[in-house]
Amino acid sequence: MSGNLVARSIHDLTAAAWFGGSLMGAVGLNGATAQAQDPAERTRLSSLGWKRWAPVQTGAFAAHLTTWGPILWKNKGRYSQQDGVMRWTWIKAGVTVAGAAVTLYAGVLGKKVDELSEEGAKGATEPRTAASPELAQAQKQLRQLQWTIPVLAGTVVVLGAKHGEMQRPKNVKAGVLKS
């Protein structure tokens, strides 16, 4: 297996892990913890699940970013010669950075929810009426971010597929002739 294929495979798999993990967390983990009988357990169990996922997520991001350099280097000639490759690369980079920032911010909010978990909640991202303003605000923001993150991660996966399609010989030829 060529080095570029390995790098591209790792790059795509780590984006898929980010997408799948964030979607499963929003639907499965946060949804399931809302069923806990004790309101304090709802936020505590969700926090425990997200803490267990965090090292995997961090490793996936690190691997994703590490493979970026070799992929860029291997395809450097196409950026200037093939129409659209540089534009789509910048778009993918922007979405990746935005998604990483949103994911990091969700982690900060999740830590706040964990610290206030003894207050209890309706669900992982649904505050109780008597929740402190800090907990309620963090949960409301997390409710939005839990869906924003898979959208951004999914967009990175789709843009990776777009890059793959642009590498087909007929598309390279058409893109070089167009530029």
C-alpha positions in Angstrom: 0.0 0.0 0.0 1.5 3.3 -1.0 2.2 6.0 1.6 -0.3 8.3 0.1 -3.1 5.7 0.2 -2.3 5.0 3.8 -2.4 8.7 4.7 -5.7 9.3 2.7 -7.2 6.2 4.4 -6.3 7.4 7.9 -7.5 10.9 7.0 -10.9 9.6 5.8 -11.3 7.1 8.7 -10.6 9.7 11.3 -13.1 12.1 9.8 -15.6 9.2 9.8 -14.8 8.5 13.5 -15.5 12.1 14.3 -18.8 12.1 12.5 -19.9 8.7 13.8 -18.8 9.4 17.4 -20.5 12.7 17.6 -23.7 11.5 16.0 -23.8 8.4 18.3 -23.2 10.6 21.3 -26.0 13.0 20.5 -28.5 10.3 19.6 -27.4 7.3 21.6 -25.6 8.5 24.7 -27.4 11.7 25.4 -30.7 10.1 24.4 -30.2 7.1 26.7 -29.0 9.1 29.7 -32.3 11.1 29.6 -34.0 7.8 30.6 -32.1 7.6 34.0 -34.5 7.7 36.9 -32.3 10.1 39.0 -32.0 13.6 37.4 -28.4 13.9 38.7 -27.5 10.6 37.0 -28.6 12.0 33.6 -25.8 14.6 33.4 -23.3 12.4 35.3 -23.7 9.4 33.0 -23.6 11.5 29.9 -20.4 13.3 31.1 -18.8 9.9 31.9 -19.6 8.7 28.4 -18.2 11.8 26.7 -15.1 11.6 28.9 -14.4 8.1 27.7 -14.9 9.2 24.1 -12.6 12.3 24.4 -9.3 10.5 24.1 -10.5 8.6 21.0 -11.7 11.9 19.5 -8.5 13.6 20.3 -6.5 10.8 18.8 -8.7 10.9 15.7 -8.2 14.7 15.3 -4.4 14.3 15.8 -4.2 11.6 13.2 -6.4 13.6 10.8 -4.3 16.6 11.1 -1.0 14.6 10.9 -2.0 13.1 7.6 -2.9 16.4 6.1 0.7 17.3 5.4 1.6 14.2 3.4 -1.6 14.4 1.4 -1.0 18.1 0.6 2.6 17.4 -0.3 1.8 14.5 -2.6 -0.9 16.5 -4.4 1.0 19.9 -4.5 1.2 19.9 -8.3 -2.6 19.5 -8.7 -3.3 22.6 -6.7 -1.9 24.9 -9.3 -2.7 22.8 -12.3 -6.2 21.4 -11.8 -9.1 23.8 -11.7 -11.0 23.7 -8.4 -8.6 21.6 -6.3 -7.2 24.5 -4.3 -10.6 26.1 -3.8 -12.1 22.8 -2.5 -9.0 22.2 -0.3 -9.5 25.6 1.3 -13.2 25.0 1.8 -12.4 21.6 3.5 -9.7 23.2 5.6 -12.1 25.9 6.8 -14.9 23.4 7.6 -12.4 21.2 9.5 -11.0 24.1 11.6 -14.5 25.3 12.3 -15.6 21.8 13.3 -12.6 21.3 15.5 -13.3 24.7 17.3 -16.9 23.8 17.8 -16.0 20.4 19.1 -13.4 21.8 21.5 -16.0 24.4 22.7 -18.5 21.6 23.3 -15.9 19.9 25.4 -15.5 23.0 27.5 -19.3 23.2 27.9 -19.4 19.5 28.7 -16.9 20.0 31.5 -19.1 22.7 33.0 -22.1 20.4 32.8 -20.1 17.7 34.5 -19.0 20.1 37.3 -22.7 21.0 37.9 -24.1 17.5 37.4 -25.3 17.3 41.0 -28.0 19.8 40.1 -29.7 17.2 37.9 -31.4 17.7 34.5 -34.2 16.5 32.3 -31.5 15.2 30.0 -27.9 15.6 29.0 -28.7 18.8 27.1 -32.1 19.7 28.6 -32.0 21.7 31.9 -34.5 21.4 34.7 -36.6 24.4 35.5 -34.7 24.9 38.8 -31.3 24.6 37.1 -28.7 27.3 37.8 -28.2 29.8 35.0 -24.7 28.4 34.3 -26.0 24.8 33.9 -29.0 25.9 31.8 -26.9 28.0 29.5 -24.2 25.3 29.0 -26.9 22.6 28.3 -28.8 24.8 25.9 -25.6 25.5 23.9 -24.7 21.9 24.0 -28.1 21.0 22.6 -27.3 23.1 19.5 -23.7 21.9 19.2 -24.6 18.2 19.5 -26.2 18.6 16.0 -23.8 21.1 14.6 -20.8 18.9 15.2 -22.0 15.9 13.1 -23.1 18.3 10.3 -19.6 19.8 10.2 -17.9 16.4 10.5 -20.2 14.9 7.8 -19.3 17.9 5.6 -15.6 17.0 6.0 -16.3 13.4 5.0 -18.3 14.6 1.9 -15.5 17.0 0.9 -13.0 14.2 1.3 -15.1 12.2 -1.2 -15.2 15.3 -3.5 -11.3 15.3 -3.3 -11.3 11.6 -4.2 -13.5 12.2 -7.2 -11.3 15.0 -8.4 -8.4 12.6 -8.5 -10.0 10.3 -11.1 -7.9 10.5 -14.3 -10.8 11.9 -16.4 -11.4 14.6 -13.8 -7.8 15.5 -13.5 -7.5 15.8 -17.3 -10.7 17.9 -17.5 -9.5 20.1 -14.6 -6.0 20.7 -16.1 -7.5 21.5 -19.5 -9.9 24.0 -17.9 -7.3 25.9 -15.9 
